[in-house]
Amino acid sequence: MNESPDKLLTHSLPVFTVQNLDVYYGSHRAVRNVSMAIPKNKITAFIGPSGCGKSTILRCFNRLNDLIESFRLEGKVCYHNQDLYAPDIDVTAVRKNIGMVFQKPNPFPKTIFDNVVYGARVNGYKGNLEELAEDSLRRAALWDEVKDKLKASGFSLSGGQQQRLCIARAIAMQPEVLLMDEPCSALDPISTLKVEELMNELKQNYTIIIVTHNMQQATRVADYTAFYNAEATEKGNKVGYLVEFDQTGKVFGDPQEQETKDYVSGRFG
Ligand SMILES: Nc1ncnc2c1ncn2[C@@H]1O[C@H](COP(=O)(O)OP(=O)(O)OP(=O)(O)O)[C@@H](O)[C@H]1O
């Protein structure tokens, strides 16, 4: 059963409110009837089996699905009460405020410094780029490791460092929200821990939504957890839906829905 968006408003101010969201790729409805409110300056995890629509929903928050020709949505996704899909919305500004970190670290073929300040340069940033780079790298907990080699290629870093570089690059855009799509799945356990510690630091200033297949990770980092599931349609496609959305301790410790119980206890399928 979907939580009423109002329920979570009592915990913290919402950054996003989603109302009756349906997402289609062509004629395939991939997600049905999702309603939820994403609280500010908290970490919200999206968990659920493969294909239940976690990434699809995540990408709705910064209009990244717009790049997919067959994509269409019904319902509403509001950012601070503003309809993100209204015709007058400036999509570039949306993506500036709502940054994204992907599964695989994807530094540009540029120096560490140029990677961090890339977006600022493109957007005609008027401030001091050196200061911006240092501040962003410090916030991403990477400064001490790279301060003496800012002119080295981003590719010269380890996978975990590259992911923190990508987080620094996202932070340098001074976003309000960070969307993270399985940001640790390509990282070893030590780098994963570093990124998780970093997320905990960052949530003082940012709202974070993370898609993760790792339930331990959700319990370690997330204040709130949304569990999605998928069911087969008559046509044999799968449609994803929100089962339960609550404080992480509740979802894992005292879930309200049988489907959630089965999933978090590993009795799924
Ligand atoms: N670009 C696309 N074009 C068409 N269908 C898509 C596209 N992206 C996703 N889908 C479909 O939407 C549904 C949800 O996919 P999505 O990747 O959002 O799920 P997910 O829960 O994030 O899965 P995973 O955990 O495997 O990454 C799936 O049926 C998938 O095939």
The ligand as a MOL file (V3000), in Angstrom:
LIG
                    3D

  0  0  0     0  0            999 V3000
M  V30 BEGIN CTAB
M  V30 COUNTS 31 33 0 0 0
M  V30 BEGIN ATOM
M  V30 1 N 15.2490 3.1450 -21.9730 0
M  V30 2 C 14.2750 2.2600 -21.8130 0
M  V30 3 N 13.4850 1.9040 -22.8390 0
M  V30 4 C 12.4820 1.0040 -22.6790 0
M  V30 5 N 12.2090 0.3770 -21.5100 0
M  V30 6 C 12.9640 0.7080 -20.4540 0
M  V30 7 C 14.0250 1.6480 -20.5340 0
M  V30 8 N 14.5990 1.7620 -19.3220 0
M  V30 9 C 13.9280 0.9190 -18.5140 0
M  V30 10 N 12.9540 0.2850 -19.1970 0
M  V30 11 C 12.0170 -0.7140 -18.6510 0
M  V30 12 O 11.4020 -0.1710 -17.4920 0
M  V30 13 C 11.2900 -1.1590 -16.4790 0
M  V30 14 C 11.9620 -0.6610 -15.2240 0
M  V30 15 O 13.3690 -0.5710 -15.4740 0
M  V30 16 P 14.3600 0.1290 -14.4380 0
M  V30 17 O 15.7170 0.0690 -15.0110 0
M  V30 18 O 13.8150 1.4280 -14.0430 0
M  V30 19 O 14.2210 -0.8680 -13.1960 0
M  V30 20 P 15.1940 -1.0440 -11.9590 0
M  V30 21 O 14.3190 -1.4010 -10.8130 0
M  V30 22 O 16.0470 0.1630 -11.7980 0
M  V30 23 O 16.0460 -2.2820 -12.4130 0
M  V30 24 P 17.5490 -2.7170 -12.0100 0
M  V30 25 O 17.5220 -2.9530 -10.5330 0
M  V30 26 O 17.7590 -3.9890 -12.7840 0
M  V30 27 O 18.4800 -1.6230 -12.4370 0
M  V30 28 C 11.8920 -2.4440 -17.0380 0
M  V30 29 O 10.8330 -3.2360 -17.5390 0
M  V30 30 C 12.7750 -1.9570 -18.1740 0
M  V30 31 O 12.8530 -2.9050 -19.2040 0
M  V30 END ATOM
M  V30 BEGIN BOND
M  V30 1 1 1 2
M  V30 2 1 2 3
M  V30 3 2 2 7
M  V30 4 2 3 4
M  V30 5 1 4 5
M  V30 6 2 5 6
M  V30 7 1 6 7
M  V30 8 1 6 10
M  V30 9 1 7 8
M  V30 10 2 8 9
M  V30 11 1 9 10
M  V30 12 1 10 11
M  V30 13 1 11 12
M  V30 14 1 11 30
M  V30 15 1 12 13
M  V30 16 1 13 14
M  V30 17 1 13 28
M  V30 18 1 14 15
M  V30 19 1 15 16
M  V30 20 2 16 17
M  V30 21 1 16 18
M  V30 22 1 16 19
M  V30 23 1 19 20
M  V30 24 2 20 21
M  V30 25 1 20 22
M  V30 26 1 20 23
M  V30 27 1 23 24
M  V30 28 2 24 25
M  V30 29 1 24 26
M  V30 30 1 24 27
M  V30 31 1 28 29
M  V30 32 1 28 30
M  V30 33 1 30 31
M  V30 END BOND
M  V30 END CTAB
M  END
